[in-house]
Amino acid sequence: MSTDGRTLAVVGAGPGLAMGVARVFGAHGYRVGLIARGAAGLADRVRDLSGLGIRSAAFPADVRDPAALTAALDALAARLGPVDVLEYGPDPRSAGITGALRTTAASATDQFDLIVRGALTAVGHVLPAMLDRGDGALLLTTGASSVVPMPVLGNVGVAMAGLRHWALSVAPELASRGVYVGTVTVATAVGGGDPAGEPDAIGRLCLDMVTRRDRVEEVVGDIGRVWRLVGQRAPSSG
């Protein structure tokens, strides 16, 4: 499948993992649109991508604001073309993190708005065109708390587990209509020394998932180690 002239939208485009995805897809012919809240940071990232010969543009928006997010996606499509691949993975720190015991309805809602409502807003906006074309891909990035109950990430886990559950649930139906759904669970520190957790390594993994479309979920890092760190045992698959 040729990727020349295709468009990647990265929502929650921070300087780490998101840029690894942008660099790898851009190197394979994708135009890259970056959406995040900070205009200055986005401008720096576009300059970096442009220096690599990647056509890219920035569209500042708070992903927790549905109207702002959909407007940014419209502007992205108008400038770079219809979205072929949507990658969604904002940093949960931007919505505040509370431990399990300190998690309240308000702090859980903050993370839900960022991780789940933002993802479903973005997906809901680009999906109809993908279904009309019979082709497209949705990549949803979560952390280890989507799988492992982590007391220090109480409100984050509530939201990330929900997004992962939705992705795994909807993937078969959308696959039958030509739209790929993949979820990437990052269970290691991004850029922390683990080769698998380097941003470009995750970018290559995402590109492989979109290209092959042969699995719905990938885990980056050692999820078993995370279970051990929190003093729990992974549920038996039997």
Secondary structure in CASP SS format (residue, H / E / C, confidence):
PFRMAT SS
TARGET T0000
AUTHOR 0000-0000-0000
METHOD secondary structure of the structure
MODEL  1
M C 1.00
S C 1.00
T C 1.00
D C 1.00
G C 1.00
R C 1.00
T E 1.00
L E 1.00
A E 1.00
V E 1.00
V E 1.00
G C 1.00
A C 1.00
G C 1.00
P C 1.00
G C 1.00
L H 1.00
A H 1.00
M H 1.00
G H 1.00
V H 1.00
A H 1.00
R H 1.00
V H 1.00
F H 1.00
G H 1.00
A H 1.00
H C 1.00
G C 1.00
Y C 1.00
R E 1.00
V E 1.00
G E 1.00
L E 1.00
I E 1.00
A C 1.00
R C 1.00
G C 1.00
A H 1.00
A H 1.00
G H 1.00
L H 1.00
A H 1.00
D H 1.00
R H 1.00
V H 1.00
R H 1.00
D H 1.00
L H 1.00
S H 1.00
G H 1.00
L C 1.00
G C 1.00
I C 1.00
R C 1.00
S E 1.00
A E 1.00
A E 1.00
F C 1.00
P C 1.00
A C 1.00
D C 1.00
V C 1.00
R C 1.00
D C 1.00
P H 1.00
A H 1.00
A H 1.00
L H 1.00
T H 1.00
A H 1.00
A H 1.00
L H 1.00
D H 1.00
A H 1.00
L H 1.00
A H 1.00
A H 1.00
R H 1.00
L H 1.00
G C 1.00
P C 1.00
V C 1.00
D C 1.00
V E 1.00
L E 1.00
E E 1.00
Y E 1.00
G C 1.00
P C 1.00
D C 1.00
P H 1.00
R H 1.00
S H 1.00
A H 1.00
G C 1.00
I C 1.00
T C 1.00
G C 1.00
A C 1.00
L C 1.00
R C 1.00
T C 1.00
T C 1.00
A H 1.00
A H 1.00
S H 1.00
A H 1.00
T H 1.00
D H 1.00
Q H 1.00
F H 1.00
D H 1.00
L H 1.00
I H 1.00
V H 1.00
R H 1.00
G H 1.00
A H 1.00
L H 1.00
T H 1.00
A H 1.00
V H 1.00
G H 1.00
H H 1.00
V H 1.00
L H 1.00
P H 1.00
A H 1.00
M H 1.00
L H 1.00
D H 1.00
R H 1.00
G C 1.00
D C 1.00
G E 1.00
A E 1.00
L E 1.00
L E 1.00
L E 1.00
T E 1.00
T E 1.00
G E 1.00
A H 1.00
S H 1.00
S H 1.00
V C 1.00
V C 1.00
P C 1.00
M C 1.00
P H 1.00
V H 1.00
L H 1.00
G H 1.00
N H 1.00
V H 1.00
G H 1.00
V H 1.00
A H 1.00
M H 1.00
A H 1.00
G H 1.00
L H 1.00
R H 1.00
H H 1.00
W H 1.00
A H 1.00
L H 1.00
S H 1.00
V H 1.00
A H 1.00
P H 1.00
E H 1.00
L H 1.00
A H 1.00
S C 1.00
R C 1.00
G C 1.00
V E 1.00
Y E 1.00
V E 1.00
G E 1.00
T E 1.00
V E 1.00
T E 1.00
V E 1.00
A C 1.00
T C 1.00
A C 1.00
V C 1.00
G C 1.00
G C 1.00
G C 1.00
D C 1.00
P H 1.00
A H 1.00
G H 1.00
E C 1.00
P H 1.00
D H 1.00
A H 1.00
I H 1.00
G H 1.00
R H 1.00
L H 1.00
C H 1.00
L H 1.00
D H 1.00
M H 1.00
V H 1.00
T H 1.00
R H 1.00
R C 1.00
D C 1.00
R C 1.00
V C 1.00
E E 1.00
E E 1.00
V E 1.00
V E 1.00
G C 1.00
D C 1.00
I H 1.00
G H 1.00
R H 1.00
V H 1.00
W H 1.00
R H 1.00
L H 1.00
V C 1.00
G C 1.00
Q C 1.00
R C 1.00
A C 1.00
P C 1.00
S C 1.00
S C 1.00
G C 1.00
END
